[in-house]
C-alpha cells in the first residue's frame, strides 16, 4: 500500500498551514457555497446549525459502501450531524436535519482523532470515511493533524452530497485520497425545490472537476481496495427528477468515460418525501432500466449498479442501538 500523501504534507508543515487557514475562515464562514458569514468560532451558526466543534453522531465500521471502499474489513465511517442541504427525501434525516437531536453531539477534535485510530487499529478498517463533511472541513483537518502523530496512515474518503465550495476543495489537494461525491441533480430548479440549493448544479460540477483533477480515476490495490481516485454516485429519483441523462452525459464528456460511477437504486420516500407526489414512491423497473441504458450509451463501463432490491438493505436508523445499518 502506498503512503497517503497527507503524511508528507504533515512532515513539511503544509497540512498545519492549511488547517490554520481554514479554521480562520470560520470567523466569517465561507466553508461551503452557502457563505453564511457567521462567526462559528464564537458559537454563531448559519444554515448548517454548526459552530466551532464537529458534530458527530456515529463512528463505526460500515460494510455497505461500494466494494472498493468497504472491502472485507469495512470502511471506518464518521457520520457528521447537520448538513448544508435540506433534501426532503434524506435517508439520514435523523442526524442531517434534526438540529435539536444534534445538540450535545459536539466532539472535540482530539477525541475524534482517537476514534479514527480506533477504526484503523482496533477494527482494522481499510480507510477513514467522512460522511457529510462539507461544513466541517476545518475541523477535519485539525483532527487529521492530531491523528497523524498517533499513527493514522490509511486513505481518507470524502463522502459528500456534492454541494461543496471550490475554494475549500482546493485546500484538500494531497489530503483526501478518495473522493465520493453525489451528482444529485441536473436542474437548479429541482435542486432548489427538493434540497434548498438553487445553485447546486454549477457547484457540484465544478467540485467534481476539481476532485478529478486532484485524484484522477480510481486506483485499487491487488486486493481490489481503493487507494486513490474518484467515484461519483448518482441516485435514481422517480420521474427523472435526478436528470440522469444529462448528468451521465456530462460525466462522460466533461470528466472521463473511464470515471467510476456508482448508480444507486436505493431511493425510497424517506423524511418529508411523501408530501411531494413526484417523490412519494420508489423508482419503477422502467426508470431503473432507462438509467442502465443511459450508462451503456454513455460508454461508461467502470463502476457499480445497485439492484432494485437495494431500498430494503439501505435504511439507516440512527436511533438503533449498536449500528445505524443493523446487520452492516
Secondary structure, DSSP 8 states (H G I E B T S, - for coil): ----THHHHHHHTHHHHHHHHHHHHGGG--SSTT-----GGGT---TT---SSEEEEEEEEE--S-HHHHTTT-EEEEEESS-S---TT-TTHHHHS-HHHHTT-EE-HHHHHHHHHIIIIIS--SEEEEES-TT-HHHHHHHHHHHHTTT--SEEEEEE-S---HHHHHTTTTT-SEEEEB---S-HHHHHHHHS-TTHHHHHHHHHHHHHHHH-S-EE-TTS-EEEEEEEEEE--GGGTT-HHHHHHHIIIII-TTSEEEEE------TTGGGSGGGSS---HHHHHHHHHHHHHHT--SEEE--GGGGGT----TTSSS-TTTT-
